[in-house]
Amino acid sequence: MNIVLLGYMGSGKSAVGLQLAIGMGREFVDLDLLIEEQLGQSISEIFDLKGAVYFRKKESEILREVLNSKNGAVIALGGGTPIYGDNLKWIKDKKNTLSVYLKIAIEPLVQRLWVERHNRPLIAGISSLEALEEFVRKHLFERAYVYQQADLQIDVSDLSVEQAALAVQNIFQKEQGII
Ligand code: S3P
């Protein structure tokens, strides 16, 4: 089974995914990194130079390649991946793929994103913490119903990366009847 991690920007998909893959001895695939490698540009450069529509098209294509070729991997999506096109349906229809939503409360999320906002084109231009919070509240509200369609969900608001990775491993193994 592949484990697909989804959730809002800053929820820890990449860090938790890497830790989970190490802990379970699995391959780790970070979709954003793969897009950057395949296109030879950073996500910010792709948005700036080619636009959001181009990015979403490539994101979809590369997601399909990953889902069709991997088995037993931990796959961290981008925050927008399940939102666009048929991506969520693709993920849900794959029999060898279990999706986990990393849910996080607004306060820790905004704190984290404020520090990291420069690498994220959707929020890089926001110039105050208050404006970022307002944006994130609205945006997460719009997206949450999609994230909630994941097979499983974990609230990672109060968890360290290591704790969150263990929590995902635990819920996955329970779901699989392994423990
Ligand atoms: C996006 C999230 C980013 C990246 C791109 C768009 C989004 O990934 O794919 O900037 O639409 O939420 P992270 O969730 O890894 O930051």
Boltz pocket constraint, residues with backbone or C-beta under 6 A from the ligand:
constraints:
  - pocket:
      binder: B
      contacts: [[A, 7], [A, 8], [A, 9], [A, 10], [A, 13], [A, 14], [A, 32], [A, 43], [A, 77], [A, 78], [A, 79], [A, 80], [A, 81], [A, 119], [A, 120], [A, 121], [A, 122]]
      max_distance: 6.0
